[in-house]
């Protein structure tokens, strides 16, 4: 039977694999919130969400105190209905990141159950557009790295057949960002896609200056130039620059994406399955973006997003930031510059629960 018999949650801290800095913060650790659901017939599904250093215990409390008790006795097949029921229960705290992360941990566990029960991988059950998708590297582009380090990493990615790399921007002067991008562009040539990411560090005037300084070096996109709630500022920037504007990692509901798309403020959507509330709303955002002829290139979570990008027609890129290798038995496969969505039934993550338990903090 598909009736949920048991629902539990835990919090584990996973150390970052390398120093990661951007214009506004450092990646301290991955607070990983796992939800495990077991049905009456013994099928188990595991879902997760994350923070990069704070708030994990708040997500865990919301799950334990309010969401998980509601799941007992419910039919796990009713994924949309359960998402809406949980959302209604937390309406007083939506739209917000803590609630969205909690919903995502449950929703990905329900999708894991759905896929296992169907005997299908997530990439096929969520749409099945294709199994292999382009991947770009972020690990070699952090803000603290020197221009020589950026060039070395970009050349290695190009040699490996990858189609793109990301360079963090947001130095005190736009000329310094431009010099870093110029060094990479001159080294890799015109064919490699070079993304740039300002991590919400700019005012409108700063973003306009930054875009003007970067334009000669053909960035594939300028990501999160301003705070995510400044829709009108992003729309003004999008009208003023030839660089595509990418946003989405700091949005927590499909309605926020709709506002960006309707105003012409986003040329690339970077919806994050954990931060938007799970796979169920992620797919809604992806299809909404397709209706606007906009690409989807999600933020982080490559182990999950590879399957979702493969599922939809407008999925364009997976961001390569390894973070789960310490707690999984397998890692993302990349062949000839393409990330390969797992074929095993489920969401595609083979958790090593002993390793998770070793890092459990709550």
C-alpha positions as CSV (number, residue, x, y, z in Angstrom):
1,X,0.0,0.0,0.0
2,X,1.1,3.6,-0.7
3,X,-0.1,4.9,2.7
4,X,2.5,6.8,4.6
5,X,3.3,4.9,7.8
6,X,6.3,6.8,9.0
7,X,7.8,10.2,8.4
8,X,11.1,11.4,10.0
9,X,13.5,14.3,9.5
10,X,17.1,15.0,10.5
11,X,19.8,17.6,10.1
12,X,23.3,16.8,9.0
13,X,26.2,19.2,8.4
14,X,28.3,18.6,5.3
15,X,31.6,20.4,5.0
16,X,32.3,22.4,1.9
17,X,34.7,20.6,-0.5
18,X,36.6,23.8,-1.2
19,X,36.7,27.5,-0.3
20,X,33.7,29.2,-1.9
21,X,33.4,33.0,-1.8
22,X,31.3,35.5,-3.7
23,X,30.6,39.2,-3.5
24,X,28.4,39.0,-0.3
25,X,29.2,35.8,1.6
26,X,31.1,32.6,2.0
27,X,29.7,29.1,1.8
28,X,30.2,28.0,5.4
29,X,28.8,24.5,5.3
30,X,25.8,22.7,3.9
31,X,23.1,22.3,6.5
32,X,21.3,19.3,4.9
33,X,17.7,18.6,6.0
34,X,16.7,15.0,5.1
35,X,13.1,13.7,5.2
36,X,12.5,10.0,5.0
37,X,9.1,8.6,4.3
38,X,8.1,4.9,4.6
39,X,4.8,3.5,3.2
40,X,2.9,0.6,4.5
41,X,4.3,-1.8,1.9
42,X,7.9,-1.0,2.9
43,X,8.8,1.4,0.1
44,X,11.0,4.3,1.3
45,X,11.6,7.7,-0.2
46,X,14.2,10.2,0.8
47,X,14.1,14.0,0.1
48,X,16.2,16.9,1.1
49,X,16.8,20.6,1.3
50,X,19.7,22.7,2.4
51,X,21.1,26.0,3.7
52,X,24.7,27.2,3.3
53,X,25.3,27.9,7.0
54,X,22.3,29.1,9.0
55,X,18.6,28.2,9.5
56,X,18.8,24.5,9.3
57,X,17.4,23.9,12.8
58,X,14.5,26.2,12.0
59,X,13.6,24.2,8.9
60,X,13.8,21.0,11.0
61,X,11.5,22.4,13.7
62,X,8.9,23.3,11.1
63,X,9.0,19.8,9.7
64,X,8.8,18.1,13.1
65,X,6.3,20.3,14.8
66,X,3.9,20.9,11.9
67,X,4.4,19.2,8.6
68,X,5.5,15.6,9.2
69,X,2.6,14.8,11.7
70,X,0.1,15.7,9.0
71,X,1.5,13.0,6.6
72,X,0.7,9.9,8.7
73,X,-2.0,7.9,7.0
74,X,-2.0,9.9,3.8
75,X,-1.6,8.4,0.3
76,X,1.9,9.1,-1.0
77,X,0.7,9.0,-4.6
78,X,-1.2,12.2,-4.2
79,X,1.9,14.4,-4.5
80,X,0.2,17.6,-5.7
81,X,-2.6,17.3,-3.1
82,X,-0.1,16.8,-0.3
83,X,2.0,19.8,-1.4
84,X,-1.1,22.0,-1.4
85,X,-2.3,20.7,2.0
86,X,1.1,21.4,3.6
87,X,1.3,24.8,1.9
88,X,-2.1,25.7,3.3
89,X,-1.0,24.6,6.8
90,X,1.9,27.0,6.6
91,X,0.2,29.9,4.8
92,X,1.1,32.3,7.6
93,X,4.8,31.8,6.9
94,X,4.7,31.8,3.1
95,X,6.2,33.0,0.9
96,X,9.5,32.5,2.7
97,X,12.6,30.5,2.5
98,X,12.2,28.5,5.7
99,X,8.8,27.2,4.7
100,X,9.9,26.6,1.1
101,X,12.8,24.5,2.2
102,X,10.6,22.4,4.5
103,X,8.1,21.8,1.8
104,X,10.9,20.9,-0.6
105,X,12.3,18.2,1.7
106,X,8.9,16.5,1.9
107,X,8.1,17.0,-1.8
108,X,11.4,15.5,-3.0
109,X,10.8,12.5,-0.7
110,X,7.3,12.0,-2.2
111,X,8.8,12.2,-5.7
112,X,11.4,9.6,-4.7
113,X,8.5,7.4,-3.7
114,X,6.6,8.1,-6.8
115,X,9.5,7.2,-9.1
116,X,10.4,4.0,-7.1
117,X,6.8,2.8,-7.2
118,X,6.7,3.4,-11.0
119,X,10.1,1.8,-11.5
120,X,11.3,4.9,-13.4
121,X,14.0,7.6,-12.9
122,X,13.1,11.1,-12.2
123,X,14.2,12.5,-15.5
124,X,11.8,10.3,-17.3
125,X,8.8,10.5,-15.0
126,X,9.1,14.3,-14.8
127,X,9.0,14.7,-18.5
128,X,11.7,12.6,-20.2
129,X,13.0,15.1,-22.7
130,X,16.5,13.7,-22.9
131,X,19.0,12.0,-20.5
132,X,22.2,14.1,-21.1
133,X,22.5,17.8,-20.6
134,X,25.3,20.4,-20.8
135,X,27.2,21.3,-17.6
136,X,29.2,24.3,-16.6
137,X,31.8,24.7,-13.9
138,X,31.5,27.1,-11.0
139,X,34.2,25.6,-8.7
140,X,37.0,27.3,-10.6
141,X,35.4,30.8,-10.6
142,X,35.1,31.9,-7.0
143,X,35.7,35.6,-6.2
144,X,38.9,35.0,-4.1
145,X,40.7,33.2,-6.9
146,X,43.3,35.1,-8.9
147,X,43.0,35.7,-12.6
148,X,45.7,33.0,-13.2
149,X,43.6,30.5,-11.2
150,X,40.5,31.5,-13.2
151,X,42.3,30.9,-16.5
152,X,43.7,27.6,-15.4
153,X,40.3,26.3,-14.4
154,X,38.6,27.6,-17.5
155,X,41.1,25.9,-19.8
156,X,40.8,22.6,-17.9
157,X,37.0,22.8,-18.3
158,X,37.3,23.5,-22.0
159,X,39.8,20.7,-22.5
160,X,37.4,18.3,-20.8
161,X,34.7,19.3,-23.3
162,X,32.5,21.3,-21.0
163,X,30.5,24.0,-22.7
164,X,30.8,26.7,-20.0
165,X,32.4,28.2,-16.8
166,X,31.2,30.7,-14.3
167,X,33.2,33.7,-13.0
168,X,32.1,35.4,-9.8
169,X,32.1,39.2,-10.0
170,X,31.5,42.0,-7.5
171,X,34.9,43.4,-6.8
172,X,35.1,47.0,-5.5
173,X,35.6,48.3,-9.0
174,X,33.9,47.1,-12.2
175,X,37.3,47.5,-14.0
176,X,38.7,44.7,-11.8
177,X,35.8,42.4,-12.7
178,X,36.3,43.2,-16.4
179,X,40.0,42.5,-16.2
180,X,39.3,39.0,-14.7
181,X,36.7,38.2,-17.4
182,X,39.0,39.5,-20.1
183,X,41.8,37.2,-18.9
184,X,39.5,34.2,-19.2
185,X,38.0,35.2,-22.5
186,X,41.4,35.8,-24.1
187,X,42.6,32.4,-22.8
188,X,39.6,30.2,-23.9
189,X,38.6,32.0,-27.1
190,X,35.1,32.9,-28.3
191,X,33.4,29.5,-28.2
192,X,33.3,28.7,-24.4
193,X,30.3,30.1,-22.6
194,X,31.5,32.3,-19.7
195,X,28.8,33.1,-17.2
196,X,29.2,35.9,-14.6
197,X,27.5,36.1,-11.2
198,X,27.3,39.2,-8.9
199,X,25.3,37.5,-6.1
200,X,22.9,40.5,-5.6
201,X,25.7,42.8,-4.7
202,X,24.9,45.8,-7.0
203,X,22.7,48.8,-6.9
204,X,21.0,49.7,-10.2
205,X,23.6,52.2,-11.1
206,X,26.4,49.7,-10.2
207,X,24.8,47.0,-12.2
208,X,24.6,49.3,-15.2
209,X,28.3,50.2,-14.9
210,X,29.2,46.5,-14.4
211,X,27.2,45.3,-17.4
212,X,28.9,48.0,-19.6
213,X,32.3,47.0,-18.4
214,X,31.7,43.2,-19.0
215,X,29.9,43.5,-22.4
216,X,33.1,43.5,-24.6
217,X,34.0,40.0,-23.3
218,X,30.7,38.4,-24.3
219,X,29.4,37.0,-20.9
220,X,26.8,34.3,-21.5
221,X,24.7,35.9,-18.7
222,X,24.9,38.3,-15.7
223,X,23.4,36.5,-12.7
224,X,21.7,38.1,-9.8
225,X,23.1,41.6,-10.3
226,X,20.8,43.2,-7.8
227,X,18.7,42.0,-4.8
228,X,16.1,39.5,-5.9
229,X,13.1,41.6,-4.8
230,X,14.1,44.4,-7.2
231,X,12.1,43.3,-10.2
232,X,11.8,46.8,-11.8
233,X,15.6,47.3,-11.4
234,X,16.3,44.0,-13.2
235,X,13.8,45.0,-16.0
236,X,15.6,48.3,-16.5
237,X,18.9,46.6,-16.6
238,X,17.6,44.0,-19.1
239,X,16.5,46.8,-21.4
240,X,19.9,48.6,-21.1
241,X,22.3,45.7,-21.8
242,X,23.0,43.1,-24.4
243,X,23.9,40.6,-21.7
244,X,21.1,38.2,-20.7
245,X,20.0,38.7,-17.1
246,X,19.8,35.5,-15.0
247,X,17.8,35.2,-11.8
248,X,16.0,32.7,-9.6
249,X,18.1,31.1,-6.9
250,X,16.7,33.5,-4.4
251,X,13.0,33.2,-5.3
252,X,10.6,31.0,-3.3
253,X,7.4,30.7,-5.3
254,X,6.3,30.3,-8.9
255,X,4.4,33.7,-8.6
256,X,7.8,35.5,-8.1
257,X,9.0,34.0,-11.4
258,X,5.8,35.0,-13.2
259,X,6.4,38.6,-12.1
260,X,10.0,38.6,-13.5
261,X,9.0,37.0,-16.7
262,X,6.0,39.2,-17.3
263,X,8.1,42.3,-16.9
264,X,10.9,41.1,-19.1
265,X,13.4,41.1,-16.2
266,X,14.7,37.6,-16.7
267,X,16.3,36.0,-19.8
268,X,17.5,32.9,-17.9
269,X,15.6,31.3,-15.0
270,X,17.7,29.6,-12.3
271,X,15.0,28.0,-10.2
272,X,16.3,26.0,-7.2
273,X,14.2,23.0,-6.3
274,X,15.0,23.3,-2.6
275,X,14.3,27.0,-2.4
276,X,11.1,27.1,-4.5
277,X,9.5,24.3,-2.5
278,X,10.4,21.1,-4.2
279,X,10.1,19.3,-7.5
280,X,6.4,20.0,-7.9
281,X,6.7,23.8,-8.1
282,X,10.1,23.5,-9.9
283,X,8.3,21.9,-12.8
284,X,5.6,24.6,-12.8
285,X,8.3,27.3,-13.0
286,X,10.1,25.4,-15.8
287,X,7.0,25.1,-17.9
288,X,6.1,28.8,-17.2
289,X,9.5,29.8,-18.4
290,X,9.0,27.7,-21.6
291,X,5.8,29.6,-22.3
292,X,8.0,32.8,-22.3
293,X,10.7,31.1,-24.5
294,X,13.2,31.4,-21.6
295,X,15.9,28.8,-20.7
296,X,16.1,27.1,-17.3
297,X,19.6,26.7,-15.8
298,X,19.0,25.9,-12.1
299,X,21.1,26.9,-9.2
300,X,23.3,24.4,-7.3
301,X,22.0,20.9,-6.3
302,X,23.5,19.3,-9.4
303,X,22.7,15.8,-8.1
304,X,19.0,16.5,-8.2
305,X,18.8,19.2,-11.0
306,X,20.5,17.0,-13.6
307,X,17.3,14.9,-13.7
308,X,15.0,17.9,-13.8
309,X,17.0,19.8,-16.5
310,X,16.9,16.5,-18.5
311,X,13.1,16.3,-18.0
312,X,12.1,19.6,-19.6
313,X,12.5,20.9,-23.1
314,X,13.9,24.3,-22.1
315,X,16.5,22.9,-19.6
316,X,19.8,24.2,-20.8
317,X,22.5,23.8,-18.2
318,X,23.4,22.1,-14.9
319,X,25.7,23.9,-12.5
320,X,28.7,21.8,-11.4
321,X,29.4,22.3,-7.7
322,X,30.1,18.9,-6.0
323,X,28.8,18.9,-2.5
324,X,27.2,15.5,-1.7
325,X,30.2,13.2,-2.4
326,X,30.9,12.7,1.3
327,X,27.4,11.3,1.9
328,X,26.5,9.4,-1.3
329,X,27.8,6.2,-2.8
330,X,27.8,7.6,-6.4
331,X,28.4,11.0,-7.9
332,X,27.2,12.9,-10.9
333,X,28.4,11.3,-14.1
334,X,29.8,13.7,-16.8
335,X,30.7,12.2,-20.2
336,X,32.1,14.2,-23.1
337,X,31.1,17.4,-21.4
338,X,27.5,16.3,-20.7
339,X,26.0,15.5,-17.3
340,X,24.1,12.2,-17.4
341,X,20.8,11.8,-15.4
342,X,20.8,8.6,-13.4
343,X,18.7,5.7,-14.7
344,X,17.8,4.1,-11.3
345,X,14.3,4.4,-10.1
346,X,14.0,7.4,-7.7
347,X,15.3,11.0,-7.7
348,X,18.8,9.7,-8.6
349,X,20.7,10.2,-5.3
350,X,22.2,7.1,-3.6
351,X,22.5,8.2,0.0
352,X,25.1,6.7,2.3
353,X,23.0,6.9,5.5
354,X,25.9,5.8,7.7
355,X,27.9,8.8,6.4
356,X,24.9,11.0,6.9
357,X,24.5,9.8,10.5
358,X,28.1,10.5,11.2
359,X,27.4,14.1,10.3
360,X,24.0,14.4,12.1
361,X,23.6,17.3,14.4
362,X,19.9,17.1,15.1
